[in-house]
Amino acid sequence: MSVTTLPAPVAAYLEAKQAHDSDALLAALTEDAVITDEGNEYRGSDAIRAWNEKASKAVGATYAVEDVAAVADRTVVAVEVAGNFPGSPVTLYFHFALRDDRIAALTILG
């Protein structure tokens, strides 16, 4: 099922990623949120902040939403990610699980 708008916490997360704002990114997450990226899990604000600093700021990443869909209990967002890394730009698929108007889990797949 296709959706045309992003849920508020997903929009806030993507805005924070684009702005390289770790505080705003963490505000979009539940306290026990888990992010899985490149096969690695990040739990807790310190681990997620460190991941975000490395994954976004270090490579000067930019993010452009290409598509949004509801798949089972997840919001899946196709995002073109460009930056200073091999293979740039790439389309990645962000699988968001929401709970209480925040992101409880995110899995990023290529």
N, C-alpha and C positions, 0 to 999 in steps of 0.2 A: 504494500500500500504506500503510495507516495504522499508526502506531506509538503506543504508549501512554506511553512514557517518553522523556525527553530524553536524548541521549547526554551523558555527564559534562561534556565541554568546553562544550557548548551550554548546559547548566544553569548552569555556572559563569559563562559570559558573561552570561546573562540576569540572574543574581543580582547580578553586578557592575554591570550597567546600572541595575537597580532601586536599588542602593545608591549610585549615582553614584561608583563606585570605579574610577578609571582604572587603578590598579596591578593590581587583581584582573582587570580586563578584559584588560589586556595579557598577564597570565599565562596566559590561556586561549588565546592566539594563538600561532601559529608565528612565528619571527623574521622571516620574509618574507611574513607575512600581508598580504592586500589586502582593504580594505573599500570597497564601492561603495554610495554613498547619494546619492540625488537626482542621479544621473548623474555624480557626482564620485568619483574614486578616491583612496584614502588608503593610503599605503605607509609602513612604518616607524613605530617607536614614537612619535616626536615628532608626526608628522602624525595618527596615530590618536588619540593623547592629546588633541590640540587639537580634533579632530573630536568626540570624546566629550564633552569639556568644553562645547563649544558645543551639540551635539545633545541632551544630556541635562540637564546642570546648569542651563544658561541658561534653559530652558523648564520646569524642574521636572517633567520627564517621569516618568510611571509606566508600568509594563509589566505586562500581564496576558496570559498564554498562553491562546489560544482553541482551537488545534488543532495537531497535529504529524503530519507525514507523511514517509515516505521516498519521494523522487522521483528515480529514476535513482541517481546517486551523491551526492545531496544530502539533507540533512535540512531540510525546509521547515517553519517554525513561523509560524503566524498569531498575531500579537500585537496586542492593543489597546493603543495608545499614547495617553495623555492627558497634557495639560499646558497651559501658557500659550502656545498658538499657535493661529492661525486654523484652524478645522475640527476642533478637538479634540472628542471623541476620534476616532481613525482606526484602521482595521485595516491593519497593514503585514505583508508576508510576508518573513521573514528566511530566505534560502537559504544554508545553511551547507555548506561543503565541509571535510571533516576529513582530517587527516593526522597520524599518530603521536600520537593522543589529544589533538590540539589543532586549533584552527580555522585552516585555511590560507587560506580565502576566505569572504567574506560579501557577499552582494548583498541590499540591502533594496529591496523594490518595494512600491508602493502598490496 
